[in-house]
Amino acid sequence: MTVNFIRCAEQTESGAHQIRQTRKTAAIVRWVKALEFQRKEVRYVAAAVTSRFSAGSGASSGPLSLVNLESIPKPADGWERITTRLAGICGSDLATVDGKSAAYFEPWVSFPFVLGHEAVGTNEKGERVVLEPVLGHEARGFEPPFPGAAPADGDDYRHLVGGTIEAGIQTGGCCSTGGAWSDEFIAHNSQLHSVDNDLSDEAAVMVEPTASGVHAMLRANIAEHSTAVVIGAGTMGLVTIAAIKSHIPTCTVIAAAKYPEQQKYAHELGADIVVKPSELTRAVRRSTGSFMIGDDLSGGADVVIDAVGNDASINQAIGICRPRGRVVLLGMPGNVKVDMTALWHRETELVGAYTYGTEKLDDGSTVHSFDLAFDLVKSADLGRLVTATYPLDRYTDAITHAAQAGPRGAVKICFDFR
């Protein structure tokens, strides 16, 4: 993210002012505690600088503040006030806090916003719900692209910056809705999924990231008895491993996991071969019977899913994927330097996997990513990946722990409002 991201906020300041005015004229004023990301250019630059030396330090040096906010009014019928129970800290949150978000997102947010999109909470009826954070057609007052469409479905994203609420690609980046790093937020009915009584809060908060892993697995189009590589064994890498082995058990999964706890979980969730990133190319060469040609392989894996998203991981993913194979970008890349020559020469497919939606299965049927994710969270006991929880007022400790999760033997860190 660049300074232009901060300047972009000026375009939405009038909308945010109107929202604050609406709060002030409400009949009953409710106050909530929240972590708000504000438009402070100097502090944003400071976060980008300090985070180079210590991951997560942007929580104390950047434009993130613990504040008391007036409760956000519901903009229309179909919206509910959600009381947060657990809210996860994910990689895109950390990129924002540490001043590393891509400039691409400049037009897709509205300031000031409350972060947090991985959430389990309680609705106005006292029922537990999981948030599907994309602010889709229905949330913005538009007709869905087809009956039963998920919020992220559709071939045109213009609705994400229009309609009855301010710009925001999802909850956690929109000033009109609040976010899950708060006592409460508002969500449209189209974003909410009921939670069964036999699912713990820790399991429920894992549904959203698991839905992303399921979507990435399906985007990879993995065939029976093929070889798939997952680069990275943080939350996203681990849930993707679980998704692959659950849906294509005959697939040989090779995982690159840097730290001992990650390696343990990768094995437990079904990876057939687990190696350190420095050993990955050699492991794929042995498994596929390929030859080394320079730094790349003559053949390679049928599919590589990159759950990291930096220069080194993307370049390695292309180099270990066989000619006419597929590389799926699951980890959010920013400004990266990638040599595209191998991609061109090997005719490799490069596919993005941002979110979730209506999935088409091999038998021609369709299913929502979240439905598959609920099943997988239960069958693979993914709630165990929640390593630690923190109260919101210890947000600097929580964000530092999440940013340094791997070397500290952690996976998912959450804020706990219970």
C-alpha positions, -999 to 999 in steps of 0.1 A, spaced: 0 0 0 13 35 -8 6 70 4 -21 71 -24 -40 47 -2 -42 73 25 -51 101 0 -79 79 -13 -95 81 21 -103 118 15 -127 107 -13 -148 87 13 -144 112 42 -178 129 34 -196 95 36 -179 87 69 -189 121 82 -225 114 73 -224 81 91 -210 97 123 -237 124 121 -264 96 118 -249 80 149 -252 113 168 -289 118 160 -299 82 169 -325 79 196 -303 56 217 -265 59 217 -246 27 222 -208 27 227 -185 -1 216 -148 -8 220 -131 -13 186 -97 -13 169 -101 14 143 -77 20 113 -76 57 107 -63 81 80 -30 90 95 -3 92 68 27 97 90 18 68 112 12 45 83 46 52 69 60 46 104 43 12 105 58 3 71 93 12 84 92 -4 119 76 -37 106 107 -43 85 126 -50 117 99 -66 139 67 -82 124 36 -69 140 51 -37 153 28 -16 132 1 -23 159 19 3 181 35 26 156 8 27 129 -26 43 125 -44 15 145 -61 28 177 -83 13 204 -112 36 206 -148 39 219 -172 43 190 -208 51 188 -227 20 176 -232 19 138 -269 22 128 -283 -5 105 -286 10 70 -318 -9 59 -339 -39 65 -321 -72 63 -292 -61 85 -284 -75 120 -263 -63 149 -237 -90 157 -221 -93 191 -186 -106 186 -174 -138 204 -141 -146 187 -124 -127 158 -94 -141 140 -62 -122 129 -53 -132 94 -25 -124 70 -43 -96 52 -51 -79 85 -14 -81 94 -4 -66 60 -27 -36 67 -14 -31 102 22 -34 92 19 -10 62 23 -37 36 -11 -38 18 -11 -35 -20 -19 -2 -37 -46 -22 -56 -69 -19 -26 -69 19 -26 -104 23 -42 -119 -7 -24 -120 6 12 -136 35 31 -121 52 61 -121 50 90 -127 13 92 -126 -14 119 -105 -44 110 -116 -80 114 -134 -104 90 -129 -139 106 -157 -140 132 -182 -160 151 -207 -139 170 -243 -138 184 -271 -123 164 -300 -103 178 -320 -135 186 -291 -148 206 -281 -174 180 -244 -180 171 -235 -171 135 -203 -172 114 -196 -142 91 -191 -145 54 -174 -111 51 -178 -102 14 -202 -73 11 -220 -86 -19 -250 -76 -41 -277 -81 -15 -258 -63 12 -256 -33 -11 -292 -33 -23 -286 -50 -57 -302 -81 -72 -279 -111 -69 -264 -124 -102 -285 -156 -99 -309 -171 -73 -290 -183 -43 -258 -166 -52 -231 -162 -26 -219 -126 -18 -187 -131 -38 -204 -145 -69 -207 -126 -102 -185 -115 -131 -185 -78 -123 -173 -62 -90 -187 -27 -95 -213 -33 -68 -185 -35 -42 -181 2 -43 -217 12 -48 -252 8 -33 -265 17 1 -232 15 20 -198 30 15 -170 13 -5 -156 -18 11 -146 -51 -5 -156 -69 28 -165 -64 64 -133 -52 80 -126 -26 53 -159 -6 52 -167 23 75 -205 16 71 -204 -19 88 -177 -19 114 -155 -50 117 -150 -80 140 -122 -64 160 -149 -48 180 -176 -56 206 -201 -56 177 -206 -49 140 -234 -50 116 -239 -77 89 -264 -84 62 -285 -116 64 -268 -128 32 -235 -128 51 -245 -149 80 -243 -187 86 -259 -205 116 -235 -224 139 -245 -259 151 -245 -265 189 -219 -292 186 -193 -267 171 -172 -247 196 -165 -210 190 -129 -220 183 -140 -243 155 -165 -218 142 -140 -190 138 -120 -213 116 -148 -217 91 -140 -185 71 -103 -193 65 -112 -229 58 -137 -218 31 -108 -200 14 -87 -232 15 -116 -252 1 -120 -227 -27 -83 -228 -35 -84 -266 -36 -113 -265 -61 -97 -237 -82 -66 -260 -84 -87 -287 -103 -67 -315 -87 -70 -349 -104 -71 -383 -87 -36 -398 -82 -19 -365 -90 8 -346 -71 0 -314 -54 23 -291 -35 13 -266 -8 38 -239 -1 34 -225 34 19 -241 65 3 -212 84 -34 -212 88 -41 -210 50 -17 -237 40 -29 -261 67 -66 -258 59 -58 -263 22 -39 -295 30 -69 -307 50 -92 -298 21 -71 -316 -5 -69 -349 15 -105 -348 24 -118 -343 -12 -90 -361 -32 -75 -387 -9 -55 -404 -37 -36 -372 -43 0 -371 -31 4 -339 -11 39 -324 -5 39 -296 20 66 -270 27 65 -261 64 92 -240 80 86 -246 117 83 -277 138 47 -271 149 37 -264 113 53 -296 102 35 -316 129 1 -302 119 8 -307 82 14 -344 88 -16 -347 110 -39 -331 84 -28 -355 57 3 -343 39 22 -373 26 56 -355 25 65 -326 47 98 -307 42 114 -274 49 111 -248 21 148 -251 13 142 -289 7 110 -286 -14 125 -286 -49 145 -317 -41 114 -334 -26 93 -327 -57 121 -339 -80 123 -372 -61 85 -377 -60 79 -369 -96 111 -384 -111 120 -351 -126 155 -337 -135 170 -305 -124 176 -279 -151 193 -250 -135 172 -240 -105 140 -255 -119 126 -290 -127 122 -306 -160 88 -318 -149 72 -313 -115 40 -313 -95 7 -312 -113 -6 -284 -91 12 -260 -67 -8 -239 -43 12 -210 -29 -2 -200 5 26 -175 12 25 -150 -17 60 -134 -17 86 -132 -44 105 -164 -34 74 -186 -30 58 -175 -63 90 -181 -82 95 -214 -66 59 -224 -73 64 -218 -110 97 -236 -110 84 -268 -94 52 -270 -114 53 -293 -144 48 -279 -179 11 -271 -185 4 -275 -148 -14 -250 -126 -1 -226 -99 -28 -212 -75 -20 -180 -56 -38 -183 -22 -15 -162 -1 -21 -125 -8 7 -111 -30 16 -75 -29 42 -59 -51 64 -89 -60 92 -95 -85 86 -126 -105 105 -139 -135 77 -149 -159 99 -166 -184 94 -201 -169 56 -194 -168 57 -186 -205 80 -214 -215 63 -241 -195 28 -228 -205 18 -229 -168 -16 -217 -157 -14 -190 -130 -47 -188 -110 -59 -165 -82 -79 -178 -53 -91 -148 -32 -122 -159 -15 -152 -183 -17 -186 -186 -33 -208 -211 -52 -186 -240 -62 -192 -264 -91 -183 -300 -83 -172 -327 -107 -207 -343 -108 -221 -310 -120 -238 -301 -87 -231 -268 -69 -224 -262 -33 -213 -232 -12 -177 -230 0 -189 -224 35 -210 -255 36 -180 -276 26 -159 -256 52 -183 -264 80 -180 -301 72 -142 -300 70 -138 -280 102 -157 -308 120 -142 -338 103 -106 -325 106 -110 -309 140 -97 -276 128 -107 -257 159 -74 -271 174 -55 -246 152 -67 -217 174 -35 -214 195 -42 -184 217 -68 -158 224 -64 -122 238 -88 -95 250 -90 -65 227 -71 -42 251 -41 -64 246 -41 -59 209 -4 -51 205 5 -85 221 -21 -103 200 -10 -88 167 27 -94 175 19 -130 184 0 -135 151 27 -118 130 53 -141 146 31 -172 149 54 -196 130 86 -192 151 65 -191 183 48 -224 176 14 -209 169 -12 -210 141 -44 -190 146 -45 -161 171 -79 -145 180 -94 -117 199 -118 -130 226 -149 -110 235 -167 -137 255 
